[in-house]
């Protein structure tokens, strides 16, 4: 069974930085997409950034230029470097892994890590 374990959340002042990490363990296939989503109270979960096993990236417009997603395939770990944080970045951040196996889509979620940005 595949597991995702996140770390790195916390409280930071506006303009500060945080780095989130997500380590995957278990039955991992080499071809997959890993990403970060976030959910603020009263809002739907939204994509923040994603990265394929080949290194292609995708970002939400609201974080472009401030956040950087990267991954270490040897460690099955994805990172989210968050700079110039704003109060509106406050949310629970969830790690996600998506893969297609034999034509079927599989998605896995971490437990979430709280990011709070104070003004």
Secondary structure by P-SEA (a helix, b strand, c coil): cbbbbbcbbbbbccccbbbbbbbbccccccccccbbbbbcccccccccccccccbbbbbcccccccbbbbbcccccbbbbbbcccccccccbbbbbbbbbcccbbbbbbccbbbbbbcc
